[in-house]
Amino acid sequence: LMTVLLLLALTACSGNSSEKTSKTNSAKGDKVSAKLGVISYITGPGAAYGEAITNGLKLAQKEINAKGDVKIDLVTEDSAGKQEQALSAAQKLMSDDDIVGIIGPTLSTEMNVVGKEADMNGIPIMGTSTTAEGIPQIGDYVFRNSLPEALAIPTALKKAVDKYDVKKVAILYGNDDVFTKSGFDTMKKAAEDMKLDILTIETFQKGQSDYNAQLTKIKGLKPDLILCSALYNEGAVIMDQARKAGLDVPFVGGNGFNSPQVIDIAGQAADGLIVATPWFADKPDQKVQDFVKKFEAEYGKKPDQFAAQAYDALYIYAEALKNAGEADRDALRDALAKIKNFPGILGNFSFDKDGDVVMEPTVLIIKDGKFQLFE
Ligand code: 1QQ
């Protein structure tokens, strides 16, 4: 009997407290005020991803709060690109009842564990850069607004194959990361679908510094193109060592390469890298150019894909909060799922039935140390 009474008391208490939260924040028609948690890769070898993402979020937050329909507070935690750290960051954020949604984490490797935890706890979570297969399918509370590898890689490969009359390819990928592995699966399937001859499949690990064994083997097989699934840090070093080893063929990479860091690290050696992305800062589109100007004024550099996706993600959250009419986790989840044709800087945005995204990617190539349209 004691246990039953205790349980009843606890249920009554928790029921009351959540009612209180939504009442203070809502009363339909009133301006919605909400706290969102952010988990980002802010320190460590991939910190430029997190810097771009948090810059995009901060700029969007400033604009949204100035406009005044919705007020958003952001509570940011660093994951350092590590699964464990991302998970404890998520637990910390979720334990705050006032936090009604999460943005991030940066890597699919992190989202693979964090997404499950968020879904179990009934808090909406949206990746702005997680591109591996299966992320939104983790559960009803898991969303992303980033272009999946499954769309990006085949588009980039097809263009490269047509342009350079590619017949033989080599594949090189990181086998200890969810995103780089998923990118590899997509590359292999795309190459097979296009009836390309896969000469060899080579692997590497995070933080590796010497890729000469793999590159020497690849060079000996004379591929027309290299498919490489890597984050920017490893990817840039691979390109540098490939060029030094006399491997001058084009590279096709996934989302990990869509960072100006590749050019900063590899310099000239980055020329010939082909990627697909929903973002191109030189696009002659008013909305895109307005954002680029505001971002440059704020941070002194052009926004990359990761900044642009994060910026759109906060606007999508703001729209969902407005539509939900209250700062409540379940209402926010339902409102997110209903987002249709939301006009962002990456185009008109909708989630599909899984909380995944359908987008038209643009194919870019690095030429003369700059991302340019690949036509
Ligand atoms: C993923 C990615 C990375 C490139 C994010 C920075 O796409 O982990 O899914």
Boltz pocket constraint, residues with backbone or C-beta under 6 A from the ligand:
constraints:
  - pocket:
      binder: B
      contacts: [[A, 49], [A, 106], [A, 107], [A, 108], [A, 109], [A, 129], [A, 130], [A, 131], [A, 132], [A, 179], [A, 230], [A, 231], [A, 255], [A, 256], [A, 257]]
      max_distance: 6.0
